[in-house]
């Protein structure tokens, strides 16, 4: 039976509705993970480190997809909850058309600046050429990848979470198969991994675009629209926290690479690259659940159904707590074997990666609550609070921790920086949630 936003959600129904978004985010993470796995084992440490240097810069451009996707779906869902589906579809169309335009502009900027930015980030010689090669192949697929990110949020809002899941799984499987073919069988190395990623991103972005452009039975469909500056401003303010979170992730990754080059050299960057790939899959659970549950929160808020809003909030905190404990334990158990899968050919590097991930993964115990709190306020159309949580969590606290802790703890301080930042952010999240409970009626 199809689940509707207007339904009452018990834990089982809530998990059924959000699970496609969780799996979607996990398969989206497969892009980088599979590229890293094949490049590290078949091409070597230097091409692997090159991807880790240039990828954060490329990912900066994709953050607009998170802003328009999360902020836009929150507003569109609220408008549907208020009983105006035509207005919701006009806004949905405007957002998608705007993303296509921005994607084309960003693609041109990224290609023109690729070599100079790679130098600024510390790449030189052979590593510089690898950075440029990877970027020139993957950047042309930037627009569809931005669209894919936005559709992660709009598919649940359209009542079609399984559509997003199916497309993302297909794209992820395509990437895995092509990586195996291009890199493992044909020996194309870094170029093959980049081509596999670009092709899978084209699939992930254009298939849902075509679906929403054609007649369908979903709640949303692309059609004629007009520019609405007030609505777009609301979309941007709503989604600014998610954009800030993902933008700061790229910026903080650059800072981590800077510190690691200072404390551990190329091995440190390679170890951090492994952690980032594994980290993407683990935090995908938190991000996917937050994205999947956001339309329910927005719809209930727009419909002034405070009882359902309160129920969703309490159940979500319980589920996030369960996810946090399970993922932390799983990460600790898998730290050694996962390190071996990526860099088992270098014993010293594998040992460093194992210790690093053991320390780094302690943040999973707290992280989910901060991610959900930020997303929850976005769903309530309070972009300011959501952005405040994201800014303090990702830019202020984490930047401070990655520079201060190594002074006292050496290399271990870099690996523990995230856990320290998440702990400080938790107090901020709790404060905002307590202050907003009466205004929004969720507690």
N, C-alpha and C positions, 0 to 999 in steps of 0.2 A: 504494500500500500504506500502511495506517495505521501511524503511528509510535507505539510504546509506550514508556513511561518506563523499562521494563526492558531496552530495546534497547541495543546498543553504538552510540555516536554518533561517527561520523567528522565532518569539517568540513561536508561536504555535507548529511548528515542533521541536524546541529546547526542549520545555517542554515534548512533546510526546516521544522524544528520551531519555531524562534524567529521566523521571518519574519512569521507572522501577528500576533504580539505587537508587532513593530516597526511594521508597517503600522497596527495598531490604535491605537497611541499617536500615530502621525502624523495619523490621521484624527480622533482626539480633539482634537488641537491645532487642527484646522481650524475648530472652533467659534469660538474667539477670533479667529483669523486672518481668517476671512471677515467676521465682524462688524466688525473693525477696518478692513478694506479697504473695505467698503461705506460704513461710517459716515464714515470719513475723506474719501472721494472724493465722497459724495453729501450728507452732512450738515454736514461742516466740521470744523475743528480743535478747537473747544470741546467738542462732543459726544464726539469721539474722545478728548480728554484726560479727559473725565468717566468714560468706561469704564475708562481706565487707573487712575483714582483709586479707584473703588469695587470693581473686579474682584478685587484682592488680598484685600479683606475678605470677599467672598463665597466665594472659593476657600479661605479658612481653614477653613470648615465642611466642605469636601469631603475634607479630609486624613484624616478617620476612615476613609474608603473605602480609602485606601492602607494604613493601619495594619491594618485587619481583612483586607484582601485579600491583601497580601504576607505578613503574619504568619500569617494563617489558612491560606493555601495551603501555606506551608512546613510547618506542623504536620500538616495533612491529608495532604499528600504523604508525609511521613515515616511517618505511621500506616499509610497504604496500603502503603508499602515494608516495614513490619513485618508485614504480612499481616492487618490488621483493617479491612476495608472498611465494616462496619456502624458501627463507632465513628467512622470518618472521615466518613460521611454524617450521623451525628447532630451532629457538631461543625460540619460545613458548614451544616446547617440552622440551628443555634443562631446562628452568625455572621450569616447573612443576615437572620434575624428581628430580631436585635439592631440591625443597620444600619437597618432600616426604622423601628424605634422611635426611634433616635437622629436619623434624618433628619427625622422629623416634629417632634421637639423643636427641632432646629436651625433648621428653617424658621420656626417661630414666633418664636424669638429674633432671627433675622436680620431679619425683617420689622419687628418692634417697634423695633429699634435702628438701622434703616437711615438715617434722616434725621440723627440725632445723630452717628452715626459718620462720615457724609459730611462734616459740619461739622468734626469733629475732624481729619479727613484733609486739610482745607484747602479744601474746596469751598464756594463761596458764590455767591449770585446765580443766574444762568442755569446755571452748571455744577452747582450744588447740585441744582437741579430735574432736570437730566439724570441725575445719579447716582441720585436717588430713583426716577425713571421706569424706568431700566434695571433696578434692583434689584427693584422691585415686580413686574415681568414675569418675570424669570428665577428669582428665589428660590423660587417655588412648585414649580419643577422640581428643587429641590435633592435630594430623596430619590432619585428615579430616577437622577440623575447620580452620587450617591454609590454606588448599586448598580452602575452601569455601570463605575465605577472598580474596584470590588471584583471584578467578573466578569472584568476584564482578567487578573487573576491566577488566578482559579478555572477559567476555560475551559481553559487549558493543563494545569492540574492534573487536570481531568476527562478529559483526552485529547481535547479538542475545541477546539484552537486556532483552527480555521477558523470555528467558530461565533462566537467573539468577534470575529474579523476581519470576517465577513459583517455582523454587527449593527452594528459600528462604522462600516464603510464605508457602510452604508445610512443610518445616522444622520448621518454627515458629508455625504453627497450631499444628503440632505433639507435640511440646514442651508444648503448652498450654493444649492440651487434656491429655497428660501423667502426667503433673503436677496436673491437677484436679483429675486424677485417683489415682496416687501414693500417693499424699499428702492429697488431700481433701477427697477421698473415703476410701483408704486403710490405711491412717494414717501413712505413711512411713516417714514423716517429712523431715529432711535435706537430708537423703539418697535418698528418693524418688525424690526430686527436682533435685538432682545431676544426678540421672539415667535418668530422663526426658531430661535434657540438653545434656547429652552424646549421647543418642539415636538420638536426633534431629540433633546434629552436625555431626554424622556419615552419616545421610541422606543428609545433606547440602553439604558435601564435596565429597562424592563418586558418587552421581548421575551425576553432571557435569563432573567428571573425566571419567566416563564410556561413557558419550555422546561424549566427544572430542576424546576418543580412538576409537570409532566406526565411520564408514563412515557417513558423514553428509553434509549438504549444507551450513555450516557456512564458514567464511573466514579462520578459524583456525582449525587445527586437529593435534592430537598427533601422532608422528611417529618417525622415526630414527633421531638421532641427533649426534653431536659431541661437545666436550667441546670447547667453544670460550671464552677465558679469557678476551679479550678486550670487547666483548659484555656484559659479565656478570659484569665486572667492571662498565660499563656504566649503566647497569640496577641498580646496587647497589647505584651508585652515584645519579642517577635520583630519585630513590625511598627512599633515605636516609631520606629526610625530613618527609615523611609520617611515616616511621618507627620511627623516632625521636619523632614525634608528639604523636604517640600512646604509645611509650615507656615512654616518659616523663609524659603522662597522668597517667600511672601506678605508676611511681615514685612520682609524685606530690600527687596522692591519698594517698600514704603511708605517705607523709609529713603532709597532711591534717589530717589523722588519729592520727598522733603523736601530733599535735597541739590541736586537739579536745579532745583527752584523757586528755591533760593538762588543758584545759579551761572548758570542759563540761562533761568529763567522758564517760561512755558507751552510754548515751543518745545522746551525740554529734556525736559519730561514727554512731549510728543508724540513726540519722537525716541526716547526710551526705550521708549515704547509700541510703536513699530514694531519695535525690536530684540527686545522680549519676544515679539511674535507670531512673528517669524522664528526666534527662539531656541527656541521651543516645538517647532517642526518638526525642527530639527537635533538637539536633545538627546533627542527621542523615539526616535531610533535607539538611543542608549545605554540609555535606560530600558526600551524595548521588549525589547531583547536581554536585559537583566538579569532582567526579569520572566519572559520566555519560557524562559530557561535555569534559573531558580530551582527549578521542580519536579523537573527532572532531578537537580540537585545534592541536593535534599532526599531524593528517592527513593533515590539511590545511597548517601547517608549512612545513611538508615534501614536499607537492606539490607546495610550494611557492605561495599559494593563499592568498596574503596579504589582499585583499579586504574582503574575507570571515573571515579571522582571526580577522580583525578589527571589523567586524559586530558581531561576536560571543562574543568578549570581551565587547563591549558596552552593548549588550543585557544581558549578564551575570551579569554585575554590576547592571543593573536595576532590574533584577529578584532577585538577592541577597538582594538588598535594600527592596524590597517588602516582601520577606520571613522574613527578620530581624524584620521589624515592626510588621508583623502579629504574629510571634512566641513570641515576647516580650509581646504583649498584651494578647495573649492566655495564656502564662505562668502566668502572673499576675492574670488573671481571675480564673485559675484552681489551684492556689497554695493551697488554703484552702481545696477544695474537694479531691485533690490528696493526700494531707497529711493525710486526714482522712481515705482514702482507705487503705493506708499502715500501719498507726500506730494509728488509731482512738481509739484503746483499751486503750491508755495511753494519757490522756488529756494534761499533761505537755509536753510530747514528741511531740504530734501533734502540739501544739502551737509553740514549738521551730522550728519544721520542716517548718511550714507555714512561719514564719518570715525569716528563713534562705533562703527559696526558693524565696521569694519576693525580697530579696537583691541579691541573686546569679543570678537570671534570667535577671537582668539588663544587663548582659554581652551579651545576645543574640542580642542586638541592634548593636553590633560591630563585634562579633565573626565571622559571615559569611564571611565578607570581607577578614579577615586574612586567614581563611581556604581556600577560593577560590584563593587568591593571591599565597599561597604556592603551591597549586595544579596546578595553571596556569603555573608557572615556571617549575614544574616537566613535564608537558605536552610539554613544549618548550625544554625539555631535558637539562635544566639548573638546575641540582640538587644542585649546590653550593648555589645559591640564595634561592632556596626553603628550603634548610636545615637551612640557616641563619635565615629566617623568623620563622621557626618552633622552632629552638633552643631558640631564644630570646623570642618568645611568650610563650612557654610552660615550659621551664626549668628556664631561667634566670629571666624574669619578674615575673612569677607566684610564683616561689620559694621565691624570694625576698619579694613579697607582702604578702605571707602567714605567713612570720616570722615578717615583719615590722609592718604591719597594726594592728595586735592584740595588740601591745604594746601601741598604741594610742587609739584604738577603742574597745578593748576587743574582745568578741566573734563575734560581727558584722564585725570586720576587717577580720576575716577568711572567712566569707560569701561574702565579697566584694572584696576579693583578685583577683578573676578571672576577674571581670569587670575592675579593675585597670590594670591588665596585658594586657587585650585585647586592652584597650585604648592606652597604650604605644606601643603595637605592630602595631596598625593601622598606626602610623606615620612611622614605619619602612616599612610596606607594601607599603604605598603610595610612599615613597622614591624610592624603588626598581622598582615599576611599572613606575614611571616617567623616571627613568634612562634607562629602557629597551625598551621604546616605539619605538625609532628609529631603534635600532638594530634588533628587531623582526618584526617591521612594523604593530603593532596592534593599533597604535594611531598616 
